[in-house]
C-alpha cells in the first residue's frame, strides 16, 4: 500500500524533476521509481548505511536521504546525481515522503489503530468503520498485558517484547510512555487466567534473566470485542496501582484476582475515612505497635487459628491470647470472632490504601 502511494506521487513529480528519483526500502531495494524498469533493483548503499544521519549522503552517484527520524529507518529517498541541485531535490522529496508516510501510518497502521483504541483516542462509533478499512477482525478474544520497568536500563523493553511476539497481525506491542509498554495479545476463547499469568511471567523472566531489566506486569481481563480493549487496558493499569499498594511482593498482578482490594480501590477516600473512624471508635489504628500488627497479620494468614499462629510465631498460646485480648481492649474487636476479623481485615486494607494514595485511571 505504501509502495503504491510513493509511486503515485513520484509519477506526478516525474514531469517536474528531470532526473531519476525514487524510494528505497530498508534493504536498499528500489520500491518506487520514476524509471519503472528499475523497480526491484538494489543500490549498493553500505557506505550510506554506516553513515546514517539527518543530512543527505552521496552513494555511487546517487544522493540518498532517510525518511523520518534516525530511530526507525524503513525508507530512503534517492535522486540520481551528486550535485547541489540533486541534494535539494532529495531533501524536498524526503520531506514530502516523510509526511506521506506519517499520514499512511496514521490511517492504515493497525498498531496505531489499537493504540488509539486503548488510549480512548477514537470515538466508539468510528472503531468498527476503521476496523473494516483495515480488514481487522473485531471479534477475536484479546487481553491487554501492561509491562512497567522498575529501573532505568539501556535495554528497550519495546524491542524485546516485539521480538518475543513477532506476529504483527495478531499481537500488538505499543509504547505507552518511558516506562510502560502494552502488549495486546490475541488468545484462545477458552484460555485460563492462569495461562495468561504464566505468559506474563515468562516475559518478566526473559527481561530479568537475559537483560537484567526488572518489571512488574498488570493483566487486564480478557475481552471478546475490540471496543472493550480500552477497558482491559485500564484494568491492567489499575492492577499495577492496586498491586503497588496491596501486593508489593508480586511482579505479576491480574486484575481478575485482586478481590476485595479492587473494591477498596474504587471507593472515594471520604468514605474510607468514615469507615475507619467507625471501626476504630475506641482508639486509632496508629495506636497499634508494629509487633501487634505483625501478630495480627500472622493470625489472618493462619485462618484465625490460635494454636497454629502461636506455633508459627514461636510464642506460648497464652501469650498470643493475651495479645488478642489487648487488641480487643484497644479497638473493641475480638479477632477470634469471624465477623470482627473481617471488619478488621478490611480496615487494615483501607488504612493502607489511604496512606498510599494511588493514581486512579
C-alpha positions as CSV (number, residue, x, y, z in Angstrom):
1,X,0.0,0.0,0.0
2,X,2.8,2.5,0.9
3,X,4.7,1.5,-2.2
4,X,1.8,2.3,-4.4
5,X,1.4,5.6,-2.6
6,X,5.0,6.5,-3.1
7,X,4.8,5.5,-6.8
8,X,1.7,7.7,-7.3
9,X,3.5,10.8,-6.0
10,X,6.7,10.0,-8.0
11,X,4.6,9.7,-11.1
12,X,3.3,13.2,-10.5
13,X,6.8,14.6,-9.9
14,X,8.3,12.9,-12.9
15,X,7.5,15.8,-15.3
16,X,8.9,18.4,-12.9
17,X,12.2,16.8,-11.9
18,X,14.3,15.8,-15.0
19,X,16.3,13.0,-13.4
20,X,15.6,9.6,-11.9
21,X,14.1,9.7,-8.4
22,X,12.7,7.0,-6.2
23,X,12.3,5.3,-2.8
24,X,14.4,2.5,-1.3
25,X,13.3,0.1,1.4
26,X,15.4,-0.8,4.5
27,X,17.5,-3.3,2.3
28,X,18.1,-0.6,-0.3
29,X,15.9,-2.2,-2.9
30,X,14.1,0.3,-5.2
31,X,10.3,0.0,-4.3
32,X,9.1,3.1,-6.3
33,X,10.9,5.0,-9.1
34,X,10.3,7.4,-11.9
35,X,12.0,4.8,-14.1
36,X,9.6,1.9,-13.7
37,X,12.1,-0.6,-15.2
38,X,14.4,-0.1,-12.2
39,X,11.8,-1.2,-9.5
40,X,13.2,-4.2,-7.6
41,X,16.8,-3.2,-8.4
42,X,19.2,-3.0,-5.4
43,X,21.5,0.0,-4.8
44,X,24.7,-0.9,-3.0
45,X,24.4,1.6,-0.2
46,X,26.5,0.0,2.6
47,X,28.6,3.2,2.8
48,X,25.4,5.1,3.4
49,X,24.2,2.5,6.0
50,X,27.3,3.2,8.1
51,X,26.9,7.0,7.8
52,X,23.2,7.4,8.7
53,X,22.4,10.9,9.7
54,X,19.9,13.7,9.1
55,X,21.8,15.0,6.1
56,X,21.9,13.7,2.5
57,X,24.7,11.3,1.6
58,X,26.3,10.6,-1.8
59,X,26.4,6.9,-2.7
60,X,27.7,5.7,-6.1
61,X,26.4,8.7,-8.0
62,X,23.1,8.9,-6.0
63,X,22.0,11.4,-3.4
64,X,20.3,9.4,-0.6
65,X,18.4,10.7,2.4
66,X,16.4,8.8,5.1
67,X,12.7,9.4,5.7
68,X,11.7,10.3,9.2
69,X,13.9,10.3,12.3
70,X,17.0,8.2,12.7
71,X,15.4,5.9,15.3
72,X,13.3,4.0,12.8
73,X,14.7,3.9,9.2
74,X,12.4,2.0,7.0
75,X,12.6,4.0,3.8
76,X,15.1,6.3,1.9
77,X,14.6,8.8,-0.8
78,X,17.1,8.9,-3.6
79,X,17.9,11.2,-6.6
80,X,20.3,10.3,-9.4
81,X,23.2,12.8,-9.3
82,X,25.6,14.2,-6.8
83,X,25.4,17.9,-7.4
84,X,23.8,20.6,-5.1
85,X,20.6,20.5,-7.2
86,X,20.3,16.8,-6.7
87,X,20.7,17.3,-3.0
88,X,18.0,19.9,-2.9
89,X,15.6,17.7,-4.9
90,X,16.4,14.8,-2.5
91,X,15.7,16.9,0.6
92,X,12.3,18.1,-0.8
93,X,11.3,14.6,-1.8
94,X,12.4,13.2,1.6
95,X,10.2,15.8,3.4
96,X,7.3,15.1,1.1
97,X,7.5,11.3,1.6
98,X,8.0,11.6,5.3
99,X,4.7,13.4,5.6
100,X,3.1,10.9,3.3
101,X,4.4,8.0,5.4
102,X,3.1,9.7,8.6
103,X,-0.3,10.1,7.0
104,X,-0.2,6.5,5.8
105,X,0.8,5.2,9.3
106,X,-2.0,7.2,10.9
107,X,-4.6,6.0,8.6
108,X,-3.6,2.4,7.8
109,X,-1.3,1.1,10.5
110,X,-3.1,-1.5,12.7
111,X,-0.8,-0.9,15.7
112,X,-1.6,2.8,15.7
113,X,-5.3,1.8,15.4
114,X,-5.0,-0.4,18.5
115,X,-3.1,2.3,20.4
116,X,-5.9,4.8,19.7
117,X,-8.5,2.4,21.0
118,X,-6.8,1.5,24.3
119,X,-5.9,5.2,25.0
120,X,-9.5,6.3,24.1
121,X,-8.3,8.5,21.2
122,X,-11.0,7.2,18.8
123,X,-14.8,7.5,19.0
124,X,-16.6,4.3,19.7
125,X,-18.7,4.7,16.6
126,X,-15.6,5.0,14.4
127,X,-13.9,1.9,15.8
128,X,-15.9,-0.6,13.6
129,X,-15.6,1.7,10.5
130,X,-11.8,1.8,10.9
131,X,-11.7,-1.9,11.6
132,X,-13.4,-2.6,8.2
133,X,-11.0,-0.3,6.4
134,X,-8.1,-2.3,7.9
135,X,-9.7,-5.7,7.4
136,X,-9.4,-6.1,11.1
137,X,-11.2,-8.9,12.9
138,X,-13.1,-7.2,15.7
139,X,-14.4,-10.3,17.5
140,X,-11.2,-12.1,18.4
141,X,-10.5,-12.7,22.1
142,X,-7.8,-10.5,23.3
143,X,-6.1,-9.4,26.6
144,X,-4.0,-6.4,27.5
145,X,-0.8,-7.0,29.3
146,X,0.9,-3.9,30.7
147,X,4.7,-4.1,31.3
148,X,6.3,-1.5,33.5
149,X,10.0,-1.1,34.0
150,X,11.0,-0.5,37.7
151,X,14.5,0.8,37.0
152,X,16.3,2.7,34.2
153,X,18.0,0.4,31.7
154,X,19.6,0.8,28.3
155,X,17.5,-2.2,27.1
156,X,14.4,-1.3,25.1
157,X,11.5,-3.2,26.6
158,X,9.5,-2.5,23.5
159,X,12.1,-4.1,21.2
160,X,12.4,-7.2,23.5
161,X,8.7,-7.7,23.7
162,X,8.4,-7.1,19.9
163,X,10.9,-9.8,19.2
164,X,9.0,-12.2,21.6
165,X,5.8,-11.6,19.7
166,X,6.7,-11.0,16.0
167,X,3.3,-11.7,14.5
168,X,2.1,-8.2,13.9
169,X,-1.3,-9.3,12.5
170,X,-2.2,-11.0,15.9
171,X,-0.2,-9.3,18.6
172,X,0.4,-5.6,19.0
173,X,3.2,-4.1,21.1
174,X,2.7,-0.4,21.9
175,X,4.9,2.1,23.6
176,X,2.8,4.0,26.2
177,X,5.4,6.1,27.9
178,X,9.0,5.9,29.1
179,X,8.3,3.1,31.5
180,X,5.2,1.3,30.2
181,X,4.8,-1.0,27.2
182,X,1.4,-2.6,26.4
183,X,1.0,-6.0,24.7
184,X,-2.4,-6.6,23.2
185,X,-2.4,-10.4,22.9
186,X,-4.7,-12.5,20.9
187,X,-5.7,-15.5,22.9
188,X,-8.0,-18.5,22.6
189,X,-11.5,-18.1,23.8
190,X,-11.2,-20.9,26.4
191,X,-7.9,-19.8,27.7
192,X,-7.5,-19.8,31.5
193,X,-6.4,-16.8,33.6
194,X,-3.5,-18.8,34.9
195,X,-2.2,-19.4,31.3
196,X,-2.0,-15.6,30.7
197,X,-0.3,-15.2,34.1
198,X,2.3,-17.8,33.0
199,X,2.8,-15.9,29.7
200,X,3.4,-12.7,31.7
201,X,5.7,-14.5,34.0
202,X,7.8,-15.7,31.0
203,X,8.1,-12.2,29.7
204,X,9.3,-10.9,33.1
205,X,11.8,-13.8,33.4
206,X,13.2,-13.1,29.9
207,X,13.6,-9.4,30.7
208,X,15.2,-10.1,34.1
209,X,17.3,-13.1,33.3
210,X,18.7,-12.1,29.9
211,X,18.6,-8.3,30.0
212,X,18.7,-7.6,33.8
213,X,15.6,-5.4,33.5
214,X,13.2,-5.7,36.4
215,X,9.5,-5.2,35.6
216,X,6.0,-5.5,37.1
217,X,3.2,-6.7,34.9
218,X,-0.5,-5.9,35.1
219,X,-3.0,-8.1,33.3
220,X,-6.5,-6.8,32.2
221,X,-9.5,-9.0,31.8
222,X,-9.9,-11.0,28.6
223,X,-12.4,-9.3,26.2
224,X,-14.2,-10.6,23.1
225,X,-14.8,-7.3,21.3
226,X,-12.3,-4.8,20.1
227,X,-14.1,-1.8,21.7
228,X,-13.5,-3.3,25.1
229,X,-9.7,-3.2,24.8
230,X,-9.8,0.2,26.4
231,X,-11.5,-1.3,29.5
232,X,-8.9,-4.1,29.6
233,X,-6.1,-1.6,29.4
234,X,-7.5,0.5,32.2
235,X,-7.8,-2.7,34.3
236,X,-4.2,-3.5,33.6
237,X,-3.2,0.0,34.8
238,X,-5.4,-0.4,37.9
239,X,-3.9,-3.8,38.6
240,X,-0.4,-2.2,38.7
241,X,-1.6,0.6,41.0
242,X,-3.6,-1.7,43.3
243,X,-0.7,-4.2,43.4
244,X,1.7,-1.4,44.4
245,X,-0.5,-0.9,47.5
246,X,-1.6,-4.4,48.5
247,X,0.7,-6.9,46.7
248,X,4.1,-5.2,46.9
249,X,5.9,-8.6,46.7
250,X,4.3,-9.7,43.4
251,X,5.6,-9.0,40.0
252,X,2.5,-10.3,38.1
253,X,-0.8,-8.8,39.1
254,X,-4.0,-10.0,37.5
255,X,-7.0,-7.6,37.7
256,X,-9.4,-10.5,38.0
257,X,-7.6,-11.8,41.1
258,X,-7.5,-8.5,43.1
259,X,-10.6,-9.5,45.1
260,X,-11.6,-7.0,47.8
261,X,-8.6,-4.8,47.0
262,X,-10.2,-3.9,43.7
263,X,-13.4,-2.8,45.6
264,X,-11.5,-0.7,48.0
265,X,-9.5,0.9,45.2
266,X,-12.8,2.1,43.7
267,X,-14.1,3.7,46.9
268,X,-13.9,7.5,47.4
269,X,-11.4,8.5,50.1
270,X,-14.0,10.3,52.2
271,X,-16.0,7.0,52.5
272,X,-12.8,5.2,53.5
273,X,-12.0,7.7,56.2
274,X,-15.6,7.4,57.6
275,X,-15.3,3.6,57.7
276,X,-12.1,3.8,59.7
277,X,-13.5,6.3,62.2
278,X,-16.5,4.0,62.7
279,X,-14.4,0.8,63.1
280,X,-11.9,2.3,65.5
281,X,-14.2,4.3,67.8
282,X,-12.2,3.4,70.9
283,X,-8.8,4.1,69.6
284,X,-6.9,4.9,66.4
285,X,-5.3,2.2,64.3
286,X,-2.0,4.1,64.8
287,X,-2.1,3.1,68.5
288,X,-1.2,-0.5,67.5
289,X,2.5,-1.0,67.5
290,X,4.4,-3.0,64.8
291,X,4.7,-6.2,66.9
292,X,0.9,-6.2,67.4
293,X,0.3,-5.6,63.7
294,X,2.7,-8.4,62.8
295,X,0.8,-10.7,65.1
296,X,-2.5,-9.7,63.5
297,X,-1.1,-10.4,60.0
298,X,0.1,-13.9,61.1
299,X,-3.2,-14.6,62.8
300,X,-5.0,-13.9,59.5
301,X,-2.6,-15.9,57.5
302,X,-3.3,-18.9,59.7
303,X,-7.0,-18.7,59.3
304,X,-7.7,-17.3,62.9
305,X,-6.2,-20.5,64.4
306,X,-4.7,-19.6,67.8
307,X,-2.6,-22.7,68.2
308,X,-1.2,-22.7,64.7
309,X,-0.4,-18.9,64.9
310,X,1.4,-19.3,68.2
311,X,3.5,-22.1,66.8
312,X,4.5,-20.0,63.8
313,X,5.3,-17.0,66.0
314,X,7.3,-19.2,68.4
315,X,5.3,-17.9,71.4
316,X,3.2,-19.6,74.0
317,X,-0.5,-19.9,73.3
318,X,-1.4,-17.8,76.3
319,X,0.9,-15.1,75.1
320,X,-1.0,-14.9,71.8
321,X,-4.3,-14.9,73.7
322,X,-3.1,-12.0,75.8
323,X,-2.1,-10.0,72.7
324,X,-5.6,-10.7,71.2
325,X,-7.3,-9.5,74.4
326,X,-5.1,-6.4,74.3
327,X,-6.3,-5.7,70.7
328,X,-9.9,-6.2,71.7
329,X,-9.4,-3.7,74.6
330,X,-7.9,-1.1,72.3
331,X,-10.2,-1.5,69.3
332,X,-13.3,-3.2,70.6
333,X,-12.9,-6.0,68.0
334,X,-12.2,-9.6,69.0
335,X,-10.3,-11.1,66.1
336,X,-11.2,-14.6,67.2
337,X,-14.7,-13.9,66.0
338,X,-15.1,-14.2,62.2
339,X,-17.2,-11.1,61.7
340,X,-14.9,-8.9,63.7
341,X,-11.9,-10.4,61.9
342,X,-13.4,-9.4,58.5
343,X,-14.1,-5.9,59.7
344,X,-10.6,-5.5,61.0
345,X,-9.0,-7.0,57.9
346,X,-10.9,-4.6,55.6
347,X,-10.0,-1.7,57.9
348,X,-6.3,-2.5,57.7
349,X,-6.5,-2.6,53.9
350,X,-8.5,0.7,53.8
351,X,-5.8,2.3,56.0
352,X,-3.0,1.1,53.8
353,X,-4.9,2.3,50.7
354,X,-5.4,5.8,52.2
355,X,-1.7,6.1,53.1
356,X,-0.6,5.0,49.6
357,X,-3.0,7.4,47.8
358,X,-2.6,5.6,44.4
359,X,-3.4,7.1,41.0
360,X,-6.8,6.2,39.7
361,X,-7.5,5.6,36.0
